[in-house]
Amino acid sequence: MTISPIDLVRPATCVGGGVVIGLLSGSVGWGVAAALALWIAFGAMEFRSFQRWSRAPLSRPRQWSSSWQSLVGRLTFSLSRARGRARRLVEELRWLQRTLDTIPDGWIVLQRNGVIELANQTASHLLGFSPRDRRRNLTSLARDPSIGALLEDEVEGGIVEMVSPTDESRRLELRHLRVDADRSIVLIRDVTILNRLLTMRQDFIANVSHELRTPLTVVMGYLETLEEDDIDRDTLRALLAKLNAPAQRMKALVDDLLTLTRLESSPSPKADDVELVNVPAMLTSVVNQARQLASNKHRILLDAQPGVVVRGVPAELHSAFMNLVTNAIQYSPDGGDVSVRWHRFLTGARFEVEDHGRGIPRELISRLTERFFRVDVANSRAHGGTGLGLAIVKHILRRHGTELGVESELGKGSLFYFDLPAVSQSPKDEYDLRPVPVELGAVPASANPAD
């Protein structure tokens, strides 16, 4: 504590005043003693006042002597700095809490006895407990025996999977990590989508294996026949001709898989690939190819409004048109009509293909674009389809910013359609725009009338 000259003057003045009073009263000793007592009483009052202030040091301090003021000033400065640090720490803790609450995975800090000490909002949402349930045991809240085994370190790898207590259709993965002897952390992740993707991959592998097994079995059977020593030339030619169909089927499957993979890996086409497409001319080519595939068993009608053109990838749009038209042929009875239409619709253009076949059950419409899904498995395989045609169409349309629409009624037929933004053309441009050249023999693998 720093003592200023003023603090020395005050007691000196007090003692001097006591001496003067003593001299006047004839007793110097009592005068000095009274003065010192007065000075001590004043100091005690200041100390008591400081003591009261120290209980609430954020209040405005009194005007004390300079020594006390110096002490109070240093204390106030230290308290202000500490208060500023506390504010910053609180803000950082709040920011950390907000950050942890935005993490898509849940986390829970547990005490040694399994009682919840801290948890973020995701954990509360996934496990279905509220903030007031904290300080309760996690095992009793979740009511799943696998959690008890996890916390007791009885699970190999420290990971369990369980059904969400709030939604039976969701699966949760819990991982237990020891921090120290008194605390541990449980990480919670929603693995519903991941499990669905794994199931899709397993189904995909199983479907591809199944699709390849039949033609491979046929090829292996014919190859065994070719190993016979007494086979004549005519039989050899007949067997070689029969080998072509299963080989083409396997090639079509591989080509469609490669096409689908390419489309899925590139959500949007490159700018260099996009051209002005004369859709009426392209549909004329598609219908001609479809008539060849249909072998005059169906009547294919084309109604394409002239001059309605779009911007897109010609090869992809041709594949989408071809798949939809041949798909309609497949599900039409012999002698049935298939109508192909292209016309302006609202602010764009609409493509429609309509058949008058057996129709599609309403509950199956949402699955039509799944890989290897078929409404009529036997009929589709009999025509050589790969089951990937509509899946390819879905991804082509997504790359062009549109979706496939389906309307169907059992016993009456189905309508497949999609919209594209049209490009306005002047009458002169209609004649100058050349048809997109498409080789008639270049029919997409998935465009067999089976998908």
C-alpha positions, 0 to 999 in steps of 0.5 A: 500500500502506497502512503502519500504525504497527505496521509502523513499530514493528517495524523501529524495535524491531529497530534499537533491539534491535540498538543495545542488543546493540551496546552490550552487545557493544561494537560498535553498528554491527555490532549495528544491521547485524545487526538490519537484516539480520534485518528484511530477511530477515523481509520477504523471507520474507513476500514469498516467502510472498505470491508462493506464495499469488499462484499459488493466490489462492483458498486461505486467506491467511497472517497477514502484516504489516498492509501485506501483509494490506491488499494481500492483502485488496484482491486477494482482494476483486477476485478474488472479484468477478471470480469472481462475474462469471465465474459469472454469465457462465457461467450466462448462456452456459448459459442462452443455449445452452439457449435456442438449443437449443430454437429449432426452426430450426437454426443453425451458426456457420462459420469462413472456411474452412467449418469448424463453430465452433458449432451448436445441437442442431436443426442437428445433428439436421437434418443428422445430425452429432454434437457431435464432428463440430464443427471439421469442414468443413460441406460434407464432412459434409453431402455435398451440392453445393448447400451448397458453392455456398451457402457460396461465395455462388454461389446467388442469394438465398443460399437453397438447398433440399435433401433431409435427410441423415437422412430422404429424406422431409424437405426442408430450407431453408438460408440463408447470412448473412455476419457479418464477414470471418472468420465466417458463419451458416447457418440451417436450417429444415425446410420439409417441412410448408410444401411439403406445404401449398403442394402442397395449395394448388396441388392445391386450386386445380387441383381447383376449376378442374377442377370449374368448367371442365365446367359453365362449358363447358356454360354457354358452349356453350348461351350460344353457341346462344342467340346464334343469330337463328333460335332459336324459343321452345321451343328457348329454353325447353329451353336455359334448362332445361338451363342450370339443372343446370350453374349449380346445380353451380357454386353447390353447389361455391361453397356447399360451399367457403364452408361448409368455409372457415367450419368450418376457421376456427372450431375450436369452435362458439360457446356461443350456437350449441350447443343440445339436439338431438333426434337421433331427430327430426332423423334422421327428417327426414334419412331423409325427404329422402334418400328423396326424393333416392333416388327409391325406388331404395333402401330406407332403414331407420331405427333411432333409439333414442328419448330419446337426445339430444345437445348440438351445433349443429343445422344442422351435425349435420343437414349431417353426417347428410345427407352420410353418408346420401346418400354411402351411397346413392351407393355402394349399387346400385339396390334396395340397403338403407341402414341408419341407426342411432342408439343409446346406446354406452358412455358416449355415443351412436353414429350409424351408416350402413351400405350394402351396396355395392361397398366401399372399398379399404383403402388409400383409407380414410384419404383419404376426407375429403380435399377433392375425393377420390372413390373413383369419380370418374365415378359421383360426378360423374354424380350432381352431387357436389362431392367436399367432403361428407366433408371437411365432415363431418370438420370438423363432427365435430371441432368437436363433439369426435369423429372419423369412423370407417370400416369397409369390405370390398370387395364387401360394403359400408361402415360410417361411424360416429361417437360423441357424448356423450349427454344423459340425459333423463327420460321426461317430457323425452322428450315435452317435447323438440320436434323440431328444425325442419328445412325439407325443401327445405334440403338441403346442397349437398354432400348430393347422393348423390355424395360 
